[in-house]
Amino acid sequence: MEYLNITFPTELKKQLDKEVVREKSRRSTLIQKAVRVYLGLKSRKDREALLREGYIAMRDETKKIMDDFKEIDRESLKYAD
């Protein structure tokens, strides 16, 4: 376990203290939970951005392949019934 000294704006500390009473917890426990949630959301957002980038790259590659075969498809349709 590591110990940290942190500072909070007065209003945020008041809100934290109210939540500590409501949760029947400790400040450090609540702050740890909040940091875990934040890091989890950030990680998820980063993964979604990478997936989006990958899908866009695949979309462009798929379009290129389809364009490359467009003429061949047109030619083969001449021989279809």
Backbone torsions as a table, in degrees:
resi	resn	phi	psi	omega
1	MET	NA	135.2	178.1
2	GLU	-105.6	150.0	176.3
3	TYR	-108.5	136.2	-179.8
4	LEU	-125.5	144.4	169.3
5	ASN	-105.2	121.6	-179.5
6	ILE	-129.5	158.9	176.5
7	THR	-117.2	148.6	-179.8
8	PHE	-130.2	145.7	167.8
9	PRO	-62.0	146.8	-175.1
10	THR	-53.0	-47.5	-177.0
11	GLU	-64.3	-39.2	178.8
12	LEU	-66.3	-39.0	177.0
13	LYS	-63.2	-39.3	178.0
14	LYS	-62.8	-43.4	178.5
15	GLN	-64.1	-41.4	178.1
16	LEU	-60.6	-46.5	-178.8
17	ASP	-63.3	-38.4	176.4
18	LYS	-61.9	-42.3	-179.2
19	GLU	-68.6	-36.0	177.6
20	VAL	-60.5	-43.5	178.7
21	VAL	-65.4	-45.8	-178.7
22	ARG	-61.4	-41.6	-178.3
23	GLU	-82.0	-10.0	-174.3
24	LYS	53.4	54.1	-174.1
25	SER	-131.2	-161.7	175.0
26	ARG	-121.8	157.5	179.1
27	ARG	-56.0	-49.0	-175.4
28	SER	-60.6	-39.0	179.1
29	THR	-64.4	-44.4	-179.3
30	LEU	-66.8	-40.5	178.3
31	ILE	-64.9	-40.8	177.2
32	GLN	-60.0	-44.1	177.9
33	LYS	-60.8	-44.4	-178.3
34	ALA	-63.1	-41.2	179.2
35	VAL	-66.4	-40.7	177.6
36	ARG	-61.2	-44.3	179.1
37	VAL	-62.7	-45.9	179.9
38	TYR	-59.2	-48.3	-178.6
39	LEU	-65.4	-36.8	176.4
40	GLY	-63.6	-43.5	178.5
41	LEU	-65.7	-40.5	179.4
42	LYS	-64.1	-43.1	179.0
43	SER	-61.4	-43.5	179.4
44	ARG	-62.9	-43.9	179.5
45	LYS	-61.9	-41.9	178.6
46	ASP	-63.5	-42.7	178.3
47	ARG	-63.1	-42.2	179.6
48	GLU	-63.2	-37.5	177.7
49	ALA	-64.9	-41.8	178.1
50	LEU	-64.8	-42.0	177.8
51	LEU	-62.4	-44.2	179.5
52	ARG	-59.2	-44.1	178.8
53	GLU	-61.9	-42.4	179.0
54	GLY	-65.2	-42.2	178.6
55	TYR	-63.0	-39.2	178.7
56	ILE	-65.0	-43.6	178.4
57	ALA	-61.9	-42.1	179.1
58	MET	-66.8	-37.6	178.6
59	ARG	-59.6	-46.7	-179.1
60	ASP	-64.6	-40.1	179.2
61	GLU	-66.7	-41.7	178.9
62	THR	-62.4	-42.5	178.5
63	LYS	-61.7	-41.3	179.3
64	LYS	-62.1	-44.6	179.6
65	ILE	-63.1	-43.2	179.2
66	MET	-62.5	-40.8	178.1
67	ASP	-64.6	-38.2	179.5
68	ASP	-62.6	-33.3	-176.5
69	PHE	-98.4	0.7	-176.8
70	LYS	-58.7	-46.1	-178.7
71	GLU	-66.6	-39.9	178.5
72	ILE	-63.1	-42.0	177.8
73	ASP	-62.0	-41.7	-179.8
74	ARG	-62.0	-42.3	179.3
75	GLU	-64.6	-42.2	-176.9
76	SER	-69.7	-27.0	179.1
77	LEU	-68.8	-22.6	177.8
78	LYS	-62.9	-28.3	-175.6
79	TYR	-97.3	0.3	179.1
80	ALA	-80.6	152.6	179.9
81	ASP	-66.0	NA	NA
